[in-house]
Amino acid sequence: MRSEPVPGADLVVDGGWLLPGLVDVHTHPGTEDLDAPFSDDVLRRHLSDHRDAGVLLVRTPGSAAPIPGWVDEDPDMPRVHSAGRWLATPGRFFPGFGRDVSEAGLVHAAVEEAKTSSGWCKVIADWKYDEPPLPREILAAVVRAVHAIGGRVAAHCQTADGSRNAVEAGVDSLEHGMHLDPALIDLMADQGTAFVPTLSVFGAEADRWRAAEPSARRDWWLAGWEGMLPNIRAAQEAGVTVLAGTDSFPCGTVASEVEWLVRAGLSAEAALGAASWTARAWLGLPGLVDGGPADLVAYDTDPTLNASMLPHPSRIILRGRVVA
């Protein structure tokens, strides 16, 4: 990208607001349910849905299969940062949906996935609400080994003990973070653990859980949900990097996550940054600077004043080409 005039260039945006391409840092393109195998056709459709909504960079923290090489070679596809396959120890994920490994083999598998993906691996750090999470010392060993090769670790966490183990192990991103003890937020800020709360997918389930028959699981879920918005606000105030990820379908709906982050107490600018310039910087890509990737979305009105405009950019420019 260049900020100086380029002789002979075509004018594609005349007035309005420019943003670095939108980002969804927690999305799982390629399959939509447990009974459907990973499919290149579904992957292309999902990534196209992201692109058409202005999402030009995605992170896939876990997948049923490795992201194929053609994605990086197709100029019409968003940039993809993959964490390889989900890494699940016995009893802590849908059997066979990711990469099933023993606790003893987890460190080796995490290094393998980080090496063969975009430098990330994704560990399922807890699963059922009434069962123990992955032990902290094992997760800490994963973090040390992956960091030693220059990689990063994302951890799925929905229980208090799982979130605690992940934060104290030093993971790079806490995915979901339901039941996170707010006393851990300062540690997250100090060590650089990002918070990806995926509020959209939880918010869509809240009414169903409220209407459900009383049970221990219902009470656990609702207690976790009630704490999420205050925790996000506290995390932002403490200096934790809060990012926008949807973890839901259809793809291309990161605007809904931005709206949820505003409800949680982030400013409109901070919430938008969580799905644009802040997320891109966190993933190692610059924003609107000389020499940066020409991945841009243009809007006719200021998106910080009207988040409902986010899914409807007036222009989408990916790798220097107008794609919409």
C-alpha positions in Angstrom: 0.0 0.0 0.0 1.2 3.5 -0.8 0.0 6.8 0.7 1.5 8.9 -2.1 -0.3 9.4 -5.5 0.5 6.7 -8.1 0.6 7.8 -11.7 -2.1 6.2 -13.9 -4.0 4.7 -10.9 -7.8 4.2 -11.1 -9.9 6.0 -8.5 -12.0 3.4 -6.7 -13.1 5.3 -3.6 -14.1 8.9 -3.6 -14.9 10.1 -0.1 -16.0 8.1 2.9 -14.1 6.1 5.5 -11.3 3.6 5.1 -10.5 0.8 7.5 -7.9 -2.0 7.4 -9.6 -5.2 6.3 -11.8 -6.7 9.0 -10.6 -9.7 11.0 -12.4 -12.6 12.6 -9.9 -14.2 15.0 -12.0 -17.2 15.9 -13.7 -18.9 13.0 -13.8 -22.5 11.8 -14.4 -22.5 8.0 -14.6 -25.8 6.2 -17.3 -27.7 8.0 -20.6 -26.8 9.7 -21.4 -29.7 11.9 -20.0 -32.9 13.4 -21.6 -35.2 10.8 -20.1 -33.3 7.8 -16.5 -33.9 6.7 -14.2 -31.1 6.1 -14.7 -29.9 2.5 -12.8 -27.7 0.2 -16.1 -26.5 -1.4 -17.5 -25.6 2.0 -14.2 -23.9 3.0 -14.3 -21.8 -0.2 -17.9 -20.8 0.5 -17.1 -19.9 4.1 -14.1 -17.8 3.2 -16.0 -16.1 0.4 -18.7 -15.2 2.9 -16.1 -13.6 5.1 -14.6 -11.7 2.2 -17.9 -10.4 1.0 -18.5 -8.9 4.4 -15.1 -7.2 4.4 -13.4 -9.8 6.6 -10.0 -10.1 4.8 -8.0 -11.9 7.5 -9.2 -14.8 9.6 -7.6 -17.0 12.2 -8.8 -20.5 12.4 -8.0 -21.7 16.0 -8.6 -25.4 15.3 -9.9 -27.2 12.3 -11.1 -30.7 11.5 -8.4 -30.9 8.8 -5.3 -28.9 7.8 -6.1 -25.8 5.8 -5.1 -26.7 2.2 -2.3 -24.8 0.4 -4.6 -23.5 -2.3 -6.1 -21.0 0.1 -2.9 -19.0 0.3 -2.5 -19.1 -3.5 -6.0 -17.9 -4.3 -5.9 -14.1 -4.6 -9.7 -13.9 -4.0 -9.5 -15.6 -0.6 -9.0 -13.8 2.7 -5.6 -14.3 4.3 -5.8 -17.2 6.7 -3.7 -17.8 9.9 -4.3 -21.4 10.9 -3.7 -23.2 14.2 -3.9 -26.6 12.5 -6.2 -29.2 14.0 -7.8 -29.0 17.4 -5.7 -30.9 19.9 -7.8 -32.9 22.3 -6.8 -35.2 25.1 -9.2 -38.1 26.0 -12.7 -37.0 27.0 -12.1 -33.3 26.2 -13.6 -32.9 22.8 -15.9 -34.4 20.2 -14.2 -37.8 19.5 -12.4 -37.8 16.1 -13.3 -34.3 15.2 -9.9 -32.8 15.7 -6.6 -34.6 16.5 -7.0 -36.9 19.5 -3.8 -37.2 21.5 -2.8 -38.5 24.9 -1.7 -36.1 27.6 1.8 -37.6 27.3 1.8 -36.9 23.5 0.3 -33.4 23.7 3.6 -31.4 23.7 4.9 -33.2 20.6 1.6 -32.8 18.8 1.4 -29.1 19.6 4.8 -28.4 18.2 3.9 -30.4 15.1 0.7 -28.4 14.5 2.4 -25.1 15.1 5.2 -26.0 12.6 2.8 -27.1 9.9 0.2 -24.3 10.3 0.7 -20.6 10.6 2.7 -20.9 13.8 -0.3 -21.5 16.0 -1.7 -24.5 17.8 -5.0 -24.9 19.6 -5.5 -26.9 22.7 -8.8 -28.0 24.2 -7.9 -27.1 27.8 -11.3 -28.1 29.4 -14.6 -29.6 28.2 -17.4 -30.8 30.4 -18.3 -28.5 33.3 -18.2 -31.2 35.9 -14.9 -32.9 34.8 -11.3 -31.8 35.4 -9.5 -29.7 32.9 -6.1 -30.4 31.3 -3.5 -30.2 34.1 -1.7 -26.9 34.3 1.8 -28.4 34.2 1.0 -30.1 30.9 -0.4 -27.0 29.3 2.6 -25.0 30.6 4.9 -27.6 28.9 3.0 -27.1 25.7 3.5 -23.3 25.9 7.2 -23.6 26.6 7.8 -26.0 23.7 5.7 -24.0 21.2 7.2 -20.7 22.2 10.7 -22.3 21.8 10.0 -22.7 18.1 8.5 -19.2 17.8 4.9 -20.4 17.8 1.8 -19.4 19.8 -0.8 -21.3 21.8 -4.6 -20.8 21.8 -6.6 -22.5 24.5 -10.3 -23.4 24.5 -11.6 -22.7 28.1 -15.1 -22.6 29.5 -14.6 -23.6 33.1 -13.1 -21.6 36.0 -10.3 -24.2 36.5 -9.6 -24.5 32.8 -9.3 -20.7 32.4 -7.1 -20.5 35.4 -4.8 -23.2 34.2 -4.5 -21.6 30.8 -3.7 -18.2 32.0 -1.2 -19.4 34.6 0.4 -21.6 31.9 1.0 -18.5 29.8 -1.1 -19.2 26.7 -1.2 -16.5 24.0 -4.9 -16.4 23.7 -7.8 -17.4 25.9 -10.7 -18.5 23.7 -14.1 -18.0 25.3 -13.0 -17.6 28.9 -16.3 -18.4 30.5 -16.1 -18.4 34.3 -12.7 -16.6 34.1 -11.7 -15.5 37.6 -11.3 -11.7 37.3 -8.4 -11.9 39.7 -6.4 -13.4 36.7 -7.0 -10.4 34.4 -3.9 -8.5 35.6 -1.8 -11.5 34.9 -3.2 -11.7 31.4 -2.3 -8.1 30.8 1.2 -8.5 32.2 2.1 -11.6 30.1 0.2 -10.6 26.9 -2.6 -13.2 26.9 -5.3 -12.0 24.6 -9.0 -12.5 25.4 -11.2 -13.8 22.6 -14.7 -14.1 24.3 -16.8 -15.1 21.2 -19.8 -13.4 22.7 -22.0 -13.9 19.7 -22.2 -17.6 20.0 -22.9 -17.4 23.8 -25.4 -14.6 23.4 -27.4 -16.5 20.9 -27.8 -19.3 23.4 -28.7 -17.2 26.5 -32.4 -17.2 26.2 -32.5 -20.9 25.5 -30.6 -21.6 28.7 -32.8 -19.2 30.8 -35.8 -21.2 29.6 -34.3 -24.6 30.2 -35.4 -26.8 33.1 -33.4 -26.2 36.3 -30.2 -28.3 36.4 -26.7 -28.0 37.6 -25.5 -27.5 34.1 -28.0 -24.7 33.5 -27.0 -22.9 36.6 -23.3 -23.3 35.7 -23.8 -21.9 32.2 -25.9 -18.9 33.3 -23.4 -18.0 36.0 -20.6 -18.1 33.4 -22.6 -16.0 31.0 -23.5 -13.4 33.7 -19.8 -12.8 34.4 -18.5 -12.5 30.8 -19.5 -9.0 29.9 -18.1 -7.5 33.2 -14.9 -9.5 32.7 -14.5 -8.2 29.2 -14.9 -4.6 30.4 -12.4 -5.2 33.2 -9.9 -6.8 30.8 -10.1 -3.9 28.4 -9.5 -1.4 31.3 -6.6 -3.5 32.6 -4.8 -3.4 29.2 -5.6 -6.9 28.0 -6.0 -7.2 24.2 -9.6 -8.0 23.6 -10.4 -9.4 20.1 -13.4 -10.2 18.0 -14.1 -13.8 17.0 -17.5 -15.3 16.1 -17.1 -19.1 16.4 -20.4 -19.4 14.7 -22.2 -19.6 11.3 -22.9 -18.1 8.9 -19.4 -16.8 8.3 -19.0 -13.1 7.7 -20.8 -11.9 10.8 -18.0 -10.3 12.8 -20.1 -7.1 13.0 -22.3 -8.9 15.5 -19.3 -9.5 17.7 -18.4 -5.9 17.5 -21.9 -5.0 18.7 -21.5 -7.4 21.6 -18.2 -5.9 22.6 -19.8 -2.5 22.7 -22.5 -3.9 25.0 -19.8 -5.3 27.2 -18.5 -1.7 27.7 -15.8 -1.2 25.1 -15.9 2.1 23.2 -17.1 1.9 19.6 -13.6 2.6 18.4 -12.0 -0.1 20.6 -14.7 -2.7 19.6 -14.1 -1.9 15.9 -10.3 -2.1 16.4 -10.8 -5.6 17.9 -12.2 -6.6 14.5 -9.7 -4.6 12.4 -6.5 -2.7 13.2 -5.9 -4.2 16.7 -6.5 -7.7 15.5 -4.3 -7.3 12.4 -1.4 -5.9 14.5 -1.8 -8.8 17.0 -1.5 -11.3 14.1 1.5 -9.5 12.7 0.1 -7.4 9.9 0.2 -3.6 9.8 -2.8 -1.4 9.1 -3.1 1.7 6.9 0.7 2.4 6.6 3.1 2.7 3.7 4.3 -0.7 2.7 1.4 -2.5 4.4 -0.9 -4.9 2.7 -3.5 -3.2 0.5 -6.4 -4.9 2.3 -9.0 -2.2 2.8 -12.7 -1.7 3.3 -14.4 1.5 2.5 -17.7 2.8 4.0 -19.9 5.7 3.1 -20.6 6.5 6.7 -18.4 6.4 9.8 -18.6 2.8 11.1 -17.7 3.9 14.6 -21.0 5.7 14.7 -23.0 3.0 13.1 -21.7 -0.6 13.5 -24.7 -1.9 11.5 -22.8 -0.7 8.4 -19.9 -3.0 9.0 -21.2 -5.9 6.9 -21.9 -3.6 4.0 -18.7 -1.8 2.8 -18.9 0.3 -0.3 -15.6 -1.2 -1.6 -13.5 -4.2 -0.7 -9.9 -4.2 -1.7 -7.9 -7.4 -1.1 -4.2 -7.6 -2.0 -4.5 -4.4 -4.0 -7.4 -5.7 -6.1 -11.0 -4.5 -6.0 -13.0 -7.6 -5.2 -16.4 -5.9 -4.5 
